[in-house]
Amino acid sequence: MSESPVTAPVCYRHPSKETYVRCTRCERPICPDCMNEASVGHQCPECVAQGRRTQRPARTAFGGSAAGRAGTATKALIGINAIVMLISILSGGVNAVAGGGWGGLLGNGTPLTEWGSVLGSGAYGPIGDVALHGIAHGEWYRLFTAMFLHYGVLHLLMNMYALWFLGRDIERVLGPLRFVGLYLLAGLGGNVAAYLFSSSDSMTAGASTAVFGLMSAIFVLLKRLNLSVAPILPVIVINVVFTFVISNISVAGHLGGLVVGAAVAAVLAYAPKERRNLVQGIGCAAVLVILLLLAVYHTLSLT
């Protein structure tokens, strides 16, 4: 009686390839083309895919996505500000680059800054066709657009350097979504403060409202992580002093961004872990509502 020949095992995905290696999870034979190195042995593509579906994504200390390590949101915000600056220059010509404040180092206003800066109530337009403009006259978008507008390239470079310096570290610990929320709320908070406490016919713009919010946010986050605040404290003090000393700077805008940035960072940092997403979402929404109510109240008082 003849014995049946012994056949070598073949890869379950490539039957023409003999192999003596098996997946450490499902124990099916796999060839070199299907091997995925694991902590112990090798796994087949299906087991690797299943493991990725069931594995919880890594989160930061404050519940954010680990994708913030790449600094993508910070780079995107810098890119948006740079593009808006280019559009502003194209709308206003060479005078948009220099010839304005700080001894001519800053740029002058442009049609774009007139359209989007924080303005309570003012009249401008073609001769003989002057119209009232400003937040008090329904141009609410100014509270948002102003944080992306700058008076000249120097103004832009100073704010973008600060955003690059501060933003990457904050995005790394908060994640992209929470970081962008912090940035926008701080910028909005500074613009609302400028609307409330500045002269109604003055125009203010710049990312410094959001940048000041990032400064105070780093302070709060460092305190929450029980780390030294020595690196950021002198930066905050120096910038606050400059805010009061240098002319043509929105004191209300800077301080408003500083206060709102700290408040939002506290919501994000001190939310209880078991209900973190809910508390963070409600807290940030509450800050937004309070800012809008303040702007509405001020508008009613003006009109």
C-alpha positions in Angstrom: 0.0 0.0 0.0 1.6 3.3 -1.1 1.7 6.4 1.2 0.2 9.7 0.1 2.9 12.3 -0.7 3.5 15.0 2.0 2.7 18.5 0.6 4.3 21.7 1.9 1.9 24.3 3.2 1.1 27.2 1.0 0.2 30.9 1.7 -3.5 31.3 2.1 -3.4 34.4 -0.1 -0.9 33.1 -2.6 -1.5 29.4 -3.2 1.5 29.1 -5.5 4.0 30.0 -2.8 5.2 27.4 -0.3 5.8 28.7 3.2 6.4 27.4 6.7 5.7 30.7 8.5 2.3 31.1 10.1 0.5 34.2 11.4 0.9 34.4 15.2 -2.8 35.4 15.6 -4.8 33.2 13.2 -2.0 30.6 12.5 -2.7 30.6 8.7 0.4 30.1 6.5 1.8 33.4 5.1 4.5 34.0 2.5 7.1 36.8 2.7 4.8 39.1 0.7 2.1 38.9 3.3 4.2 39.0 6.4 3.9 42.0 8.8 6.4 42.1 11.6 4.8 42.0 15.0 6.2 42.2 18.5 6.4 38.4 18.4 6.6 36.7 15.0 4.6 37.9 12.0 1.0 38.6 11.3 -1.1 38.4 8.1 -2.6 41.5 6.5 -6.2 40.7 7.7 -5.1 40.3 11.3 -3.1 43.6 11.1 -6.2 45.4 9.7 -8.4 44.0 12.4 -6.0 45.0 15.1 -5.9 48.6 13.8 -9.8 48.7 13.9 -10.0 47.6 17.5 -7.0 49.6 18.8 -7.9 52.9 20.5 -6.1 55.8 18.9 -3.5 57.5 21.1 -4.7 60.7 22.9 -2.9 63.5 24.6 -3.1 64.4 28.3 -6.1 66.7 27.5 -7.9 64.3 25.3 -6.7 65.6 21.9 -5.5 63.6 18.9 -1.8 62.7 18.7 -1.9 64.1 15.1 -1.1 67.4 16.7 2.5 66.4 16.9 3.0 67.2 13.2 1.9 70.9 13.8 -0.4 70.8 10.8 -3.0 73.2 12.2 -0.3 75.7 13.2 1.1 75.6 9.7 -2.3 75.9 8.2 -3.1 79.0 10.3 0.2 80.6 9.2 -0.6 79.8 5.6 -4.1 81.4 5.8 -2.7 84.6 7.4 0.0 84.8 4.7 -2.5 84.4 1.9 -4.8 87.0 3.4 -1.8 89.4 3.6 -1.0 88.8 -0.1 -4.6 89.6 -1.0 -4.5 92.7 1.2 -1.3 93.9 -0.6 -2.9 93.3 -4.0 -5.9 95.3 -2.9 -3.9 98.3 -1.6 -0.7 98.5 -3.6 2.8 99.1 -2.2 1.5 101.4 0.6 0.1 98.3 2.2 3.7 97.0 3.0 5.2 100.1 4.7 4.7 103.8 5.4 2.2 103.4 8.3 2.8 103.2 12.1 5.9 102.6 14.1 7.9 105.2 12.1 6.8 103.9 8.8 7.7 100.2 9.5 4.1 99.1 9.5 1.8 99.1 6.4 -1.1 101.4 5.8 -4.7 100.3 5.6 -6.1 98.7 2.5 -9.5 98.1 1.1 -9.4 94.6 2.6 -8.5 95.9 6.1 -11.2 98.5 5.9 -13.6 95.7 5.0 -12.6 93.3 7.7 -11.0 95.1 10.7 -12.8 95.5 14.0 -14.8 98.7 13.6 -17.6 99.7 15.9 -19.2 102.4 13.8 -17.6 104.5 11.1 -18.2 106.2 7.7 -16.1 105.7 4.7 -16.6 105.1 1.0 -16.3 107.0 -2.3 -16.7 110.8 -2.2 -20.3 111.7 -2.2 -21.4 108.2 -1.4 -20.2 107.8 2.2 -22.0 105.0 4.1 -22.0 103.9 7.7 -20.0 100.7 8.4 -19.1 98.6 11.4 -20.3 95.9 13.8 -23.0 98.2 15.1 -24.5 98.3 11.6 -24.6 94.6 11.1 -21.1 93.8 9.9 -20.6 91.0 12.6 -18.1 89.2 10.4 -15.5 91.7 11.5 -15.2 90.0 14.9 -13.8 87.0 13.0 -12.0 88.4 10.0 -9.9 90.9 11.9 -7.8 88.1 13.4 -6.5 87.2 10.0 -5.7 90.8 8.7 -2.5 92.7 9.3 -1.1 96.2 8.7 2.0 95.4 6.7 4.4 92.5 6.3 6.3 93.3 9.5 3.1 93.1 11.5 2.4 89.8 9.9 5.9 88.4 10.5 5.9 89.3 14.2 2.6 87.6 14.8 3.4 84.5 12.7 6.7 84.0 14.5 4.9 84.1 17.8 2.3 81.7 16.4 5.0 79.3 15.2 6.9 79.5 18.5 3.8 78.9 20.7 1.4 77.1 18.4 3.3 73.9 17.8 3.8 73.1 21.5 0.1 73.8 22.3 -1.1 71.8 19.4 1.1 68.9 20.5 -0.6 68.7 23.9 -4.2 69.7 22.9 -4.5 68.1 19.4 -5.4 70.0 16.2 -9.1 70.4 16.9 -8.8 71.8 20.4 -5.9 74.0 19.4 -7.8 75.6 16.6 -10.8 76.1 18.9 -8.6 77.8 21.4 -7.0 80.0 18.8 -10.3 81.2 17.3 -12.0 81.8 20.7 -9.0 83.8 21.9 -8.9 85.8 18.7 -12.7 86.4 18.9 -12.4 87.3 22.6 -9.7 90.0 21.8 -11.8 91.4 19.0 -14.9 91.6 21.2 -12.9 93.4 23.9 -11.6 95.8 21.2 -15.2 96.4 20.2 -16.3 97.0 23.7 -13.6 99.2 25.1 -12.0 100.9 22.1 -13.2 104.0 20.3 -16.1 103.1 18.1 -14.6 104.7 15.0 -11.1 103.1 15.3 -10.0 100.1 13.3 -8.0 97.3 14.8 -6.8 94.0 13.2 -4.1 91.4 13.6 -3.5 87.8 14.9 -2.1 89.2 18.2 -5.4 88.8 19.9 -5.2 85.0 19.3 -1.4 85.0 20.0 -1.9 86.6 23.4 -4.5 83.9 24.1 -1.9 81.3 23.3 0.6 82.9 25.7 -1.9 82.7 28.6 -3.0 79.2 27.5 0.6 77.8 27.8 0.8 79.2 31.3 -2.4 77.4 32.3 -1.4 74.2 30.6 2.0 74.2 32.3 0.4 74.7 35.7 -2.0 71.9 35.0 0.9 69.5 34.1 2.8 70.7 37.2 5.6 72.0 35.1 7.6 75.2 35.5 6.0 78.4 34.1 9.4 80.2 34.1 9.8 79.9 30.3 6.5 81.6 29.4 6.0 84.1 32.3 8.7 86.6 31.1 7.3 86.5 27.6 3.8 87.4 28.9 5.1 90.2 31.1 7.2 91.7 28.3 4.4 91.6 25.8 1.9 93.2 28.2 4.4 96.0 29.0 4.9 96.6 25.3 1.1 96.7 24.8 0.9 99.7 27.2 4.1 101.4 26.1 4.0 101.3 22.3 1.5 103.4 20.5 -1.0 102.2 17.8 -1.6 98.9 19.7 -5.0 97.7 20.8 -4.7 97.4 24.5 -8.2 96.0 24.9 -7.6 93.5 22.1 -4.4 92.1 23.6 -5.8 91.9 27.1 -9.1 90.4 25.9 -7.2 87.7 24.0 -5.1 87.0 27.1 -8.1 86.6 29.4 -10.2 84.5 27.0 -7.2 82.3 26.1 -6.6 81.5 29.8 -10.3 80.8 30.3 -10.6 78.4 27.3 -7.3 76.7 28.3 -8.6 76.2 31.9 -11.8 74.5 30.4 -9.7 72.2 28.3 -7.1 71.4 31.0 -9.3 70.9 34.0 -12.2 69.0 32.5 -12.7 65.7 34.4 -11.3 62.8 32.5 -14.5 60.6 32.7 -16.6 63.4 31.0 -13.8 65.3 29.3 -15.2 65.7 25.8 -18.7 66.8 27.1 -17.3 69.3 29.6 -14.8 70.7 27.1 -17.5 71.1 24.5 -20.0 72.8 26.8 -17.3 75.0 28.3 -16.0 76.3 25.0 -19.6 76.8 23.7 -20.4 78.8 26.9 -17.3 81.1 26.3 -18.6 81.7 22.7 -22.1 82.5 23.9 -20.8 84.9 26.5 -18.7 86.8 24.0 -21.5 87.1 21.5 -23.9 88.3 24.2 -21.4 91.0 25.2 -21.1 92.1 21.6 -24.9 92.2 21.2 -25.4 94.2 24.4 -22.8 96.7 23.3 -24.4 97.0 19.9 -27.8 97.7 21.5 -26.2 100.4 23.7 -24.7 102.1 20.6 -27.9 101.9 18.5 
